[in-house]
Amino acid sequence: MAPGLSEWVQIAIGAFVVGLGLTVLLSVRFAAKQVSDAVPHTSKARLSVPTRYLLAFALLVQGYHIVVWAFPTGLTPLQFPREIWWVIPIIGATAVFISATLDRNQVADRRQRRGAKHFDD
């Protein structure tokens, strides 16, 4: 059976999400060579390198499953159940949110330590 319009749209959306994940992954790899520290220290780099890798991984996993769900159920050996599809984006978003929060806390802690050093002098 040939895929219908909805399956092709789903494949296109999944491919777009995978493309976003690859774009983030490649941008992280090139940016990581320029930044020696994994923690953001400029306003331009709001997420640490590990958080950006996590974002890329989450996008790649989500895009893969969007594409796979367009195919018949038994066609691919590795796929999350379609009935609870909403779990994958929630897990990905939660992981990235927690990692970004930890990044901000680490930056705030560094700024606080730098401020405390000035007061000790």
ZAKE-659092 format. One line per field, with one value per atom (N, C-alpha, C): x, y, z; atom name; residue in three letters. Coordinates in nm, 2 decimals. Layout:
! residues N
c1 (X,...)
c2 (Y,...)
c3 (Z,...)
atom (CA,...)
res (ALA,...)
//
This chain:
! residues 121
c1 (0.08,0.00,0.09,0.06,0.14,0.10,0.19,0.16,0.07,-0.02,-0.11,-0.05,-0.13,-0.09,-0.05,-0.13,-0.09,0.04,0.07,0.19,0.31,0.29,0.40,0.43,0.32,0.33,0.41,0.37,0.43,0.58,0.62,0.76,0.83,0.77,0.83,0.86,0.76,0.78,0.89,0.89,0.99,1.13,1.14,1.27,1.31,1.22,1.25,1.31,1.24,1.29,1.43,1.45,1.58,1.68,1.65,1.74,1.77,1.67,1.70,1.80,1.78,1.87,2.01,2.02,2.16,2.22,2.14,2.19,2.24,2.17,2.21,2.34,2.34,2.46,2.58,2.57,2.69,2.73,2.63,2.67,2.74,2.70,2.76,2.91,2.92,3.06,3.15,3.11,3.20,3.22,3.11,3.13,3.21,3.20,3.28,3.43,3.47,3.61,3.66,3.57,3.62,3.60,3.52,3.50,3.56,3.65,3.72,3.64,3.55,3.47,3.33,3.27,3.14,3.03,3.06,2.96,2.95,2.83,2.82,2.88,2.95,3.01,2.98,2.91,2.87,2.72,2.67,2.52,2.48,2.58,2.55,2.53,2.61,2.60,2.51,2.38,2.29,2.29,2.32,2.32,2.46,2.49,2.62,2.63,2.75,2.77,2.70,2.71,2.63,2.48,2.43,2.28,2.25,2.33,2.31,2.31,2.41,2.41,2.28,2.23,2.11,1.99,1.99,1.88,1.89,2.01,2.02,1.98,2.02,1.98,1.82,1.76,1.62,1.55,1.60,1.54,1.55,1.67,1.70,1.60,1.59,1.50,1.35,1.31,1.17,1.15,1.24,1.22,1.22,1.31,1.31,1.17,1.12,0.99,0.87,0.88,0.78,0.78,0.90,0.91,0.86,0.91,0.88,0.73,0.66,0.52,0.43,0.49,0.42,0.42,0.50,0.51,0.42,0.39,0.31,0.38,0.30,0.35,0.47,0.46,0.57,0.68,0.69,0.79,0.93,0.94,1.07,1.07,1.19,1.20,1.21,1.25,1.27,1.17,1.06,0.98,0.90,0.87,0.80,0.65,0.57,0.43,0.36,0.28,0.21,0.10,0.05,-0.06,-0.01,0.11,0.16,0.28,0.25,0.35,0.39,0.30,0.33,0.44,0.48,0.58,0.72,0.75,0.88,0.90,0.81,0.84,0.85,0.77,0.77,0.90,0.95,1.08,1.19,1.19,1.29,1.29,1.17,1.16,1.20,1.16,1.19,1.34,1.41,1.55,1.63,1.59,1.65,1.62,1.50,1.47,1.55,1.56,1.64,1.79,1.84,1.98,2.01,1.92,1.93,1.92,1.83,1.82,1.95,2.01,2.14,2.25,2.24,2.34,2.33,2.20,2.18,2.22,2.20,2.24,2.39,2.46,2.60,2.66,2.60,2.65,2.63,2.51,2.48,2.57,2.60,2.70,2.83,2.88,3.01,3.01,2.90,2.90,2.89,2.82,2.82,2.95,3.03,3.16,3.25,3.25,3.33,3.30,3.17,3.13,3.17,3.17,3.22,3.37,3.44,3.59,3.62,3.54,3.56,3.53,3.44,3.40,3.51,3.58,3.67,3.80,3.83,3.96,3.96)
c2 (-0.12,0.00,0.13,0.22,0.34,0.44,0.51,0.61,0.72,0.77,0.88,1.01,1.12,1.25,1.28,1.23,1.25,1.19,1.07,1.00,1.08,1.13,1.21,1.34,1.40,1.52,1.49,1.38,1.33,1.30,1.24,1.21,1.35,1.44,1.57,1.65,1.64,1.71,1.64,1.51,1.43,1.46,1.47,1.50,1.64,1.73,1.87,1.87,1.80,1.79,1.73,1.62,1.56,1.66,1.73,1.84,1.94,1.98,2.08,2.02,1.89,1.83,1.82,1.79,1.78,1.92,2.02,2.16,2.20,2.17,2.20,2.12,2.00,1.91,1.97,2.00,2.05,2.19,2.27,2.41,2.39,2.29,2.27,2.22,2.13,2.08,2.19,2.28,2.38,2.49,2.52,2.61,2.56,2.42,2.36,2.37,2.38,2.39,2.53,2.63,2.77,2.80,2.73,2.76,2.65,2.70,2.60,2.55,2.63,2.60,2.55,2.45,2.40,2.49,2.59,2.67,2.80,2.85,2.98,3.09,3.18,3.29,3.42,3.42,3.54,3.54,3.65,3.66,3.59,3.57,3.50,3.35,3.29,3.15,3.13,3.11,3.09,2.95,2.85,2.71,2.66,2.57,2.51,2.41,2.37,2.27,2.14,2.08,1.96,1.98,2.10,2.12,2.13,2.19,2.19,2.05,1.97,1.83,1.76,1.78,1.72,1.76,1.89,1.94,1.88,1.86,1.80,1.65,1.58,1.44,1.43,1.52,1.52,1.54,1.64,1.66,1.54,1.48,1.37,1.25,1.22,1.11,1.14,1.27,1.30,1.29,1.35,1.34,1.20,1.11,0.97,0.91,0.93,0.87,0.93,1.05,1.11,1.04,1.02,0.95,0.81,0.74,0.59,0.57,0.66,0.65,0.66,0.71,0.72,0.59,0.49,0.36,0.26,0.15,0.05,0.00,-0.04,-0.07,-0.17,-0.28,-0.38,-0.36,-0.25,-0.23,-0.21,-0.13,-0.10,-0.16,-0.22,-0.29,-0.19,-0.07,0.03,0.14,0.14,0.26,0.26,0.38,0.40,0.38,0.33,0.31,0.44,0.43,0.55,0.60,0.51,0.55,0.65,0.64,0.74,0.82,0.87,0.95,1.08,1.13,1.25,1.24,1.12,1.10,1.15,1.12,1.16,1.31,1.39,1.53,1.59,1.53,1.57,1.54,1.42,1.38,1.47,1.49,1.57,1.72,1.77,1.91,1.93,1.83,1.83,1.82,1.73,1.71,1.84,1.90,2.03,2.14,2.15,2.25,2.24,2.12,2.10,2.13,2.09,2.12,2.27,2.34,2.48,2.55,2.50,2.56,2.54,2.43,2.40,2.49,2.52,2.61,2.75,2.79,2.93,2.94,2.83,2.83,2.83,2.76,2.76,2.89,2.96,3.09,3.19,3.18,3.27,3.25,3.12,3.09,3.14,3.14,3.19,3.34,3.41,3.55,3.59,3.51,3.54,3.52,3.42,3.40,3.51,3.56,3.67,3.80,3.82,3.93,3.92,3.80,3.78,3.81,3.77,3.80,3.95,4.03,4.17,4.23,4.18,4.23,4.19,4.07,4.03,4.11,4.17,4.25,4.37)
c3 (0.00,0.00,0.00,-0.09,-0.10,0.01,0.06,0.16,0.10,0.18,0.14,0.17,0.15,0.17,0.32,0.41,0.55,0.59,0.54,0.57,0.51,0.39,0.33,0.41,0.45,0.54,0.67,0.73,0.85,0.82,0.71,0.68,0.66,0.59,0.57,0.70,0.79,0.92,1.00,1.00,1.07,1.01,0.88,0.82,0.85,0.86,0.90,1.04,1.14,1.27,1.28,1.21,1.20,1.15,1.05,0.99,1.09,1.17,1.28,1.38,1.42,1.51,1.45,1.33,1.26,1.26,1.23,1.23,1.37,1.47,1.61,1.64,1.60,1.63,1.56,1.43,1.36,1.41,1.45,1.50,1.64,1.72,1.85,1.83,1.73,1.71,1.66,1.58,1.53,1.64,1.72,1.83,1.94,1.97,2.08,2.05,1.93,1.90,1.94,1.94,1.97,2.12,2.19,2.33,2.41,2.50,2.58,2.70,2.75,2.86,2.82,2.89,2.85,2.90,2.99,3.05,2.97,2.94,2.86,2.95,2.89,2.96,2.88,2.78,2.71,2.69,2.66,2.63,2.50,2.41,2.29,2.31,2.40,2.42,2.55,2.53,2.64,2.70,2.61,2.66,2.65,2.75,2.75,2.63,2.60,2.50,2.53,2.65,2.68,2.66,2.69,2.68,2.53,2.45,2.31,2.24,2.29,2.24,2.28,2.40,2.45,2.36,2.33,2.24,2.10,2.05,1.92,1.93,2.03,2.05,2.06,2.14,2.15,2.02,1.94,1.81,1.72,1.72,1.63,1.67,1.80,1.84,1.80,1.83,1.80,1.65,1.57,1.42,1.37,1.42,1.38,1.41,1.52,1.56,1.48,1.44,1.36,1.22,1.17,1.04,1.05,1.15,1.17,1.19,1.26,1.28,1.15,1.05,0.92,0.85,0.89,0.83,0.91,0.85,0.92,1.05,1.14,1.28,1.28,1.21,1.22,1.13,1.05,0.95,1.01,1.12,1.18,1.32,1.36,1.48,1.60,1.58,1.69,1.68,1.75,1.76,1.89,1.93,2.06,2.02,2.11,2.08,2.04,1.94,1.89,1.98,2.06,2.15,2.26,2.29,2.39,2.33,2.21,2.14,2.22,2.30,2.37,2.47,2.51,2.61,2.56,2.43,2.38,2.38,2.33,2.34,2.48,2.57,2.71,2.77,2.75,2.81,2.75,2.62,2.55,2.61,2.61,2.66,2.80,2.89,3.03,3.05,2.98,2.99,2.95,2.84,2.79,2.89,2.94,3.04,3.17,3.22,3.34,3.31,3.20,3.17,3.15,3.09,3.07,3.21,3.29,3.43,3.51,3.50,3.56,3.51,3.37,3.31,3.38,3.38,3.44,3.59,3.66,3.80,3.81,3.73,3.73,3.69,3.60,3.56,3.67,3.73,3.84,3.96,3.99,4.09,4.07,3.94,3.91,3.93,3.88,3.90,4.05,4.13,4.27,4.33,4.29,4.35,4.31,4.18,4.14,4.22,4.25,4.33,4.47,4.53,4.66,4.68,4.57,4.57,4.58,4.51,4.51,4.65,4.72,4.85,4.96,4.93,5.03,5.03,4.91,4.90,4.98)
atom (N,CA,C,N,CA,C,N,CA,C,N,CA,C,N,CA,C,N,CA,C,N,CA,C,N,CA,C,N,CA,C,N,CA,C,N,CA,C,N,CA,C,N,CA,C,N,CA,C,N,CA,C,N,CA,C,N,CA,C,N,CA,C,N,CA,C,N,CA,C,N,CA,C,N,CA,C,N,CA,C,N,CA,C,N,CA,C,N,CA,C,N,CA,C,N,CA,C,N,CA,C,N,CA,C,N,CA,C,N,CA,C,N,CA,C,N,CA,C,N,CA,C,N,CA,C,N,CA,C,N,CA,C,N,CA,C,N,CA,C,N,CA,C,N,CA,C,N,CA,C,N,CA,C,N,CA,C,N,CA,C,N,CA,C,N,CA,C,N,CA,C,N,CA,C,N,CA,C,N,CA,C,N,CA,C,N,CA,C,N,CA,C,N,CA,C,N,CA,C,N,CA,C,N,CA,C,N,CA,C,N,CA,C,N,CA,C,N,CA,C,N,CA,C,N,CA,C,N,CA,C,N,CA,C,N,CA,C,N,CA,C,N,CA,C,N,CA,C,N,CA,C,N,CA,C,N,CA,C,N,CA,C,N,CA,C,N,CA,C,N,CA,C,N,CA,C,N,CA,C,N,CA,C,N,CA,C,N,CA,C,N,CA,C,N,CA,C,N,CA,C,N,CA,C,N,CA,C,N,CA,C,N,CA,C,N,CA,C,N,CA,C,N,CA,C,N,CA,C,N,CA,C,N,CA,C,N,CA,C,N,CA,C,N,CA,C,N,CA,C,N,CA,C,N,CA,C,N,CA,C,N,CA,C,N,CA,C,N,CA,C,N,CA,C,N,CA,C,N,CA,C,N,CA,C,N,CA,C,N,CA,C,N,CA,C,N,CA,C,N,CA,C,N,CA,C,N,CA,C,N,CA,C,N,CA,C,N,CA,C,N,CA,C)
res (MET,MET,MET,ALA,ALA,ALA,PRO,PRO,PRO,GLY,GLY,GLY,LEU,LEU,LEU,SER,SER,SER,GLU,GLU,GLU,TRP,TRP,TRP,VAL,VAL,VAL,GLN,GLN,GLN,ILE,ILE,ILE,ALA,ALA,ALA,ILE,ILE,ILE,GLY,GLY,GLY,ALA,ALA,ALA,PHE,PHE,PHE,VAL,VAL,VAL,VAL,VAL,VAL,GLY,GLY,GLY,LEU,LEU,LEU,GLY,GLY,GLY,LEU,LEU,LEU,THR,THR,THR,VAL,VAL,VAL,LEU,LEU,LEU,LEU,LEU,LEU,SER,SER,SER,VAL,VAL,VAL,ARG,ARG,ARG,PHE,PHE,PHE,ALA,ALA,ALA,ALA,ALA,ALA,LYS,LYS,LYS,GLN,GLN,GLN,VAL,VAL,VAL,SER,SER,SER,ASP,ASP,ASP,ALA,ALA,ALA,VAL,VAL,VAL,PRO,PRO,PRO,HIS,HIS,HIS,THR,THR,THR,SER,SER,SER,LYS,LYS,LYS,ALA,ALA,ALA,ARG,ARG,ARG,LEU,LEU,LEU,SER,SER,SER,VAL,VAL,VAL,PRO,PRO,PRO,THR,THR,THR,ARG,ARG,ARG,TYR,TYR,TYR,LEU,LEU,LEU,LEU,LEU,LEU,ALA,ALA,ALA,PHE,PHE,PHE,ALA,ALA,ALA,LEU,LEU,LEU,LEU,LEU,LEU,VAL,VAL,VAL,GLN,GLN,GLN,GLY,GLY,GLY,TYR,TYR,TYR,HIS,HIS,HIS,ILE,ILE,ILE,VAL,VAL,VAL,VAL,VAL,VAL,TRP,TRP,TRP,ALA,ALA,ALA,PHE,PHE,PHE,PRO,PRO,PRO,THR,THR,THR,GLY,GLY,GLY,LEU,LEU,LEU,THR,THR,THR,PRO,PRO,PRO,LEU,LEU,LEU,GLN,GLN,GLN,PHE,PHE,PHE,PRO,PRO,PRO,ARG,ARG,ARG,GLU,GLU,GLU,ILE,ILE,ILE,TRP,TRP,TRP,TRP,TRP,TRP,VAL,VAL,VAL,ILE,ILE,ILE,PRO,PRO,PRO,ILE,ILE,ILE,ILE,ILE,ILE,GLY,GLY,GLY,ALA,ALA,ALA,THR,THR,THR,ALA,ALA,ALA,VAL,VAL,VAL,PHE,PHE,PHE,ILE,ILE,ILE,SER,SER,SER,ALA,ALA,ALA,THR,THR,THR,LEU,LEU,LEU,ASP,ASP,ASP,ARG,ARG,ARG,ASN,ASN,ASN,GLN,GLN,GLN,VAL,VAL,VAL,ALA,ALA,ALA,ASP,ASP,ASP,ARG,ARG,ARG,ARG,ARG,ARG,GLN,GLN,GLN,ARG,ARG,ARG,ARG,ARG,ARG,GLY,GLY,GLY,ALA,ALA,ALA,LYS,LYS,LYS,HIS,HIS,HIS,PHE,PHE,PHE,ASP,ASP,ASP,ASP,ASP,ASP)
//
